[in-house]
Amino acid sequence: MLEIFRTLCIEPSARKVQSCLDLCSRSTGRFVQLSSQWCLYQERGMLIFGKPLSQETFEYLVEVGKEYSFSQFRFGSKEIGAIPNVSSHPGTIEYIDADTVGTRLVLRTWKRGDWFKPLGMDQRKKVSDFFTNEKISLMRKRMVPILESEGSIVWVCGLRLDQRFRITPATKHVVKLEYSPLFPQ
């Protein structure tokens, strides 16, 4: 461990080493701040060195038909003419029924208490429970954008669409959503 500390320019101390050892028996999501530049995270039985998680939140108003580039990801949307074959697209692309979304779209960070109806379910599910079930790390869940329309979650970007915004046989207008993280997830 001391060799790792030296490599990362972390001043070693008995307290820091003991805190790291204690972290081994703690639950997922716990962490130890080792310096202003480094933390050690407990993630499902693994210890991961990483940058301190930003407590910063974001909230961006977005419009259909425009593309945006933010510090952590790119996002774009456009209305398309034909209803696509929705069974064969990557998770970074989703198609929604344009008539189900309002005029105010917001990309934002996840908040405690958020819920949605994951595609294929009629029941509400807390986003925090969804992240846990999908084994999304603490570091990653703070970076995953949430697309919201009129107070309802449309898409947990790159992960799951909300059932209420899916394409149905009655769909007449389709919006294609694209999300591209700029850093590996």
N, C-alpha and C positions, 0 to 999 in steps of 0.2 A: 504494500500500500504506500509505503514511503517513497518508492520509486515513481509511482503514479503521481503523487503529490509534487515531487520535484519536476517531473515532466510537464505538469500543468501549472507550475510556478505557484503552488499553494504552500504557504508557510506551515510546515508540520508542527503539531503540538499533541500532547497526550490527550487533551480534551477532544480534539477533532478526530483522532484515531478511534477513541472510545465511542464517540458519537456514530462513526461509520460502522463499527462493530455492532452497536445497539440497533442500528437500522436494519441489520440482517434479520432480526426477529420481529420487526414491526410490519404493519399491514401495507398493502399497496397504496400508493399515493402519498406516502410520507416521504420527507426529504430532510437533508441536512445542508445548510448553507456553509460552504467551506471557505469561500472568499467572495469578493464582489463579482468575480467572473465565473465561479463554478459552484454547482450544487451536486449532491449525490442523491439520486432518487431510487426509491424502492418500487419496482414495477413487476408484479407477478413473479416473485421469486428471484428477480434479477436486480442487481445494483447498476445504475446507469449514471455516468457522469454527464452533466449537461449544463447549459447556461441557465441562470436563474429564470424562472418563468415570469413573464411579464404579467403584472396585474392589470395592464391596460386593457380596456375594452374598446371595441369599435362599433360604429353604427353608420352605415352609408346608405343614403337614398339612391336607388338605382331605377332606371327606366328600361322598359322593354324596347329592344331595337338598338341598344347601345352596348359597347364593350368598355370594361374598366380594368385598370391594373392598380393593385394595391401592394403594400409592402410584402405580404405573405402569399398572395394569390391573385389570379385573374378571374374575372367573371364576365360573362356576356349572355345576352338573350336576344332572340329575334322571333318574330311571328313567321311561321312557315305555312305554305299552302297545303301540301299533302299530309295526311296522317301517316307517320312513319311506322316501320316495323319496330315496335318498342321492345321486342324481346331480344334484340341483338345490338345493344349499344353498351359502351363502357360506363362505369359508375360515375364518371366525371361529366356525363351528359344525361339529361333527363328531359322528357317531354311532358308538358302539362296542358290541361284544358284552359285555353285563354279566357274563356267566359267565367271561370271560377275564381280568378284572381282580381283583386281590386286595382286601383290606379296607383296606390302607394306601396311600393316594394322597398324593403329594407334588408340589407345584409348586416348582420350583427353577430356579436359573440353570444355564446350560450349563457343563459342565466339560470340560477337555481329556481326550480318551480316550473320551468318550461315543460310543455307537453305537446305531443302530436299524435296522430293516428298513423302509425307506420303502414306503408303499402302492404295490403293483404290482411290488415287487421281492422276491425270495426271498433275496437276498444282504444281508449286513450292510454298513452304510455309516457311516463316522464322521460325527458331526453337524458337525464342522468342515469336512469335505469337502462335505457337503450345503449348508452356508451359502455356501461358495465357489462351488459350481455354481449356486446360486440367486442369486448376486450380492448377498448380504446384507451390508450395510456393517458395519464394526467396531462402530460406535455402536449399530446396531440389534440385532446378535446378542447383545450384552450385556443387552438388555432383553427378549428373547424368552423366555417361560417354557417350561420343559420339564415335562410331566406324566409322572410316573413311578409305576409300580405294582410293588411287590415287587422293586425293583431293575431293572426293564425300562422303557424309554421307551415311553410310550403315544402321546404326541402332542408334536410340536414345535409349540406353540400358534400357530394361525393360518397354519401353513405345510404340515405334512404329518403324517398319521396313520401309525402303525406298522402294517404288514401283519398282524401277529399279533393285533391287536385289532379288526380290521375286522368288519363284519357279513357273515355268510355265509348260505347257505340253511338251515344248521342252527341259526342264531341263534334263541333263544326269548325272551331278555330284552335290552332295548336301553337304553343310557344316552346321553342327549344331553349333549354338552359345549359350553359357550359361553365364548368368550374375547373380551374387548373391551379393546383398548389405550386408555388415556385420553389419549394424545398421538399426534399423527401419526407414522407409521412411515416 
